Amino acid sequence: MRDAFAALLDQKTPFGRLALTHVVLTAGDALLTVSLASSLFFKVSTNEARGKVILYLLLTMAPFAVVAPLLGPIIDRSRGARRATVVVSTACRAAVSLVLANDLQGPLLYPLAFIMLVLSKVYLVTKGSLVPLVVAASERPGGDELAAANARLGLLSTLTSLAASIPAIGVLELLGGSWVLRLDMVVFIVGTVVAVRLPVGRSGRAARREDDTPPASVVADAQDAWDEETPLGALGPRANTHPEVILALSAMSILRGMVGFVTFLLAFSLHRNGNAPGWYGFMLASSLAGALVGVVAVPRVRKVLSEPAMLAVSIWSVALAGALVGFVGGIAIQALLAFVIGVASAASKPAFDALVQRYVPTAAQGRAFARFETRLQLVWVIGAFLPVVVNLPLVAGDVVIAAVAAVTGLSYLTSRRALRHRWVAP
């Protein structure tokens, strides 16, 4: 945690400037969430809850259909596109926030909310391709620096969301959702200013020339895991994607799906059982505490475990927690499962990002992150959708989580073992 704040305060470094931009834009996202929740969800009746949730899930997925095919090539092929993309998208978010504040209850609510979500995903994808640039510009680039950098950004994001939500709720209660959005406009104006100081990315052509000869450490790692003569068609949708990344994406997708699954499993199960709303707040608090523990632990864990090992440990911890909670039963112990899934998801995401940033050439990272984030969001929506349409008891949901995590963990370990021994079939 101290390293994350030290990096944020050091505005002489490229990573410090990226961290500051990330903090400001995360605060803007938190304000937007509070303002939209006040209009879309807080006053929803019980009979409308299921339909509203399904609409919300579709709304969170739809932006990626716009971002993935359009943004990736722009980031990868244009000089300075990474910084320019963040600056322009943030300025647009400031403008849309003002328009949305004046029409929060009007017919433009959903179209404008959709635009805001698209612009938010634009930054999410661009940030993933910026991290390797700022790490490479640091004085101590190394094998564990990518995971540590991603974890520091994740920690700052979590803490910022908490810190920004408190005044946002206060403004919401005192002045209403429109004033939260006006405050959001100010935040995004500040974000536009700080984003101008981000490092300029290289052009796709220049990046490709540099990436033709990767660092020796990357080559050494790749030789242990990848026989370049092995056909990759069986490993993933793109033949030029490193198999280590494909396997990690599969594991990360399951973990992300479990986050959506357990979130709405708890929400609808507690609602059906007539439990007090405070129980769901307790579950969310447990999940958030787990996320904080996960991102704080990443830099230390990375010193003893590789990124693939971190993914494997995360999956198996969820499997064991799901089995234990399902066996014990009861409401209170569900908080343990929420906590473990929070830890696993938060710890595994920086590890996955680091694998992408290491094995995918810089010239292709924009497209890669756009494609991967689309898949992760799709899996989250699918996981969340299941308990919305199927009335699952809590114990049954726990068993599903344990079984899926165990199968995924076993598959990931055996696939990586086959990869290391070059037994991957054509």
Phi, psi and omega in degrees: 000320179297320179297321181296315180289325177297319178294322179296320184282340181273087184277006175276345183260151176301321180294323177299321179291322176294319180298318179295316177301317181298318180296314182296315182289329175295320176299320177298319177297320180296318178296319178297318180299315180297316183293319180289322179299324180295332183266327188261330194234325189297329184251023181280134178285165182298320182293334181268352189301312185297314180295320179295321180294317178298318178297320178297317180298318178294323180294325179284335181275324188302321181304327181293334176294335176272316187290313190301308183284338187260317189284317185307306179300326179295315180297320188281335190253344186255138178293133179070014187291331182296308180294316181299322180297316180295316182297310183294315181295323179290319176298321177295324179295324177297316181293316181293326178301319180294316179296318181294326179297329181272356182219038187294332179251009185265186184289344181272002184304306184291316177299318181290322176297322177296317179298319179297321178293321177300312181295326176295318179291331176301314178294319181303314180292317182294322180300321180299325180274348177277330185303312180300328179294315183285330176290318179297332180277355181280171183278343185231059176294141181195177185297330182263358185289325180296312179298319180294319179296315177299321180293320178297318177295321178296319179295313178299322179296315181297313181294322179294319178300318177296312184295321182284332182292329183296305177293331179297317178294323177297315178296322179300315182290324185274319189240342180104168184296330180298321180286333173297319179290326176293321173296322178298322178301317179298318179299317181288332173296316176298319179298323178296318181295313182288333180291335178298336182272002179293154178294150179274128177285160177278161176290157180300322182293316179294320180296322181294323180295319180290325185279354176297333179239089184289163179302154184298325180296322179292320178298320180295317178297318184293326182295329179286338188242352190214117171268114187297344180272355181281127176298139185253004184301330182279351187263341183181178185285340182239126183292339182264011177267130182298136182300330177299323179289319180298315179295318179295323179297320178298316180294316180295326179297318179296317179298318179293321177298324179293327177298311177297320182297310185289329179299311184273337172300312179295318183299310184282327178293316179294324178294315180296324182279356178075021179287154180296147179302335179300332178296319179291324174299323178295320178294317179296320178296321178295318179296318180294320176299320177297319179297319178297315178299319182297310183289328177292325185282339187305308182302323180286317181295324182296339179288339182243343181232144173284167179300315177300323178294324177297320177296316181297315179298320180298315181295313182292328177295323176293319179299315180293318180295319179298318179295317181295313182294320177296324180289318182286315181075174181099165184278313188301320184288348176297335178297329178296316179296318178299321179295312182295318178295323176298316177298311185297315181293317182291325181282328184279332183296314175299325178294317178296314179301320180296322177296318178297315182293334179276317189263340179266126179303150181305323183293348182240004187289329177300311178295321182297310181294323177298316181292317183289319179295327175298314180295317181297320179292322178299317180293322177299317180296317179298315178299320179289328184292325186301307180289346176286319184264342180243126180280092181262130170295158182301316182296319178298320177297321178298318180295319178300315180298314181297316182293313181296317180295320180295315179297318179296316179298317179295317180296319181294317180294315181292324179293319179290325177295318177297323179294318180296325181266006177057046177255015183291125182282149176298000000 
